[in-house]
Amino acid sequence: MSNGNEIGRKLHGMTLFTEFTNDEMQSFLELVDPLEVKAGENIVKQDEHGDCMYILVQGRARVIHRKDGKQFELATLGTGDFFGELALVDEGPRSADVEAVEDCKLLQISQSIIRALAGVYPSAAFKLLVAVGRVLVARLRKGNQKYIDSLLLASGKD
């Protein structure tokens, strides 16, 4: 992947890392696992065991849920987006495939990386987890609003 300074500059502009100091960022970059995925390849597979999240540093990917022989595109992800964060909490099965639309550079973050970061810079681990939480809450609010809108739309058809 690129050198650490270039990745660090990219990360500082992302929601998850805006509050990181330079020292916290450097320690984080020393711990994470970079990953490169070619266009068309799967990054994660639905129903497989998950134990880490991913941050998309470069490229685009799509999230696809498969059921009964059909596929439903749930989202398109770009630079700065992250996915797989639920695996940090429960290590359960992945809820969807994530496929690279174009060549992607990612950072893979496991529970052990967050624990190691907490050992060196507890404030950085806290900042990261709070930022992930904020994004999850925003996603939940958006999903709730879509659900409410669908209920209102359905009740208006009477």
Buried (B, 14 or more C-beta within 10 A) or exposed (E): EEEBEEBBEBBBEBBBBEBBEEEBBBBBBEBBEBBBBEEEEBBBBBEEEBEBBBBBBBBBBBBBEEEEEEEEEBEEBEBBBBBBBBBBEEEEEBBBBBBBBEBBBBBBBBBEBBEBBBEBBEEBBEBBBEBBEEBEEEEEEEEEEEEEEEEEEEEEEE
